[in-house]
């Protein structure tokens, strides 16, 4: 699916901190290894097909101006966190949740 990257980190801690501090956006931390180094990306998605521009606009409106889209295929990335704090995620954003599968 299509995900929007709101942050990219070399450390898991940095990525988890960003994800937890913006829990209302329903972020996920993905990890992959590139050139023998781990990369942690904080992403929002996957976007509902045909709703990518609407989701991107909502993310931008939340203060993230330099986001970019990535297509994530099964096996390309894995979860980079065991469990994000649920305090802000539980409050949710029903309108945003409709844009994410």
C-alpha positions, 0 to 999 in steps of 0.5 A, a space after each residue: 500500500 501507499 504510506 506517507 513518511 513523516 520522519 526517517 531515523 537511524 535510531 529506533 528511539 527517535 522514530 518511536 518518540 516521534 510516533 508516540 508524540 503524534 499518536 492522533 495521526 495513527 503512525 506506525 514505525 517501519 524498519 528496513 536494512 539498507 547498506 547494512 544499516 537500519 533505517 526507521 521510518 515513521 509512516 501513516 497509512 496505508 492510504 485507502 486507494 484513491 484517497 492518497 491526496 486527501 490523506 496527504 493534505 490532512 497530514 500536511 495540515 497537521 504540520 508535516 510539510 516535508 512528507 513523501 509517499 512510499 509503496 510498501 510491499 509485504 516483506 520490504 519493511 517490518 514493524 520497528 516497534 513492539 508497542 507504541 504508547 496508546 494514550 493518544 492513539 486511543 483518542 483517535 481521529 475518526 475522519 483520518 481513520 477513514 482514510 487509512 486501511 
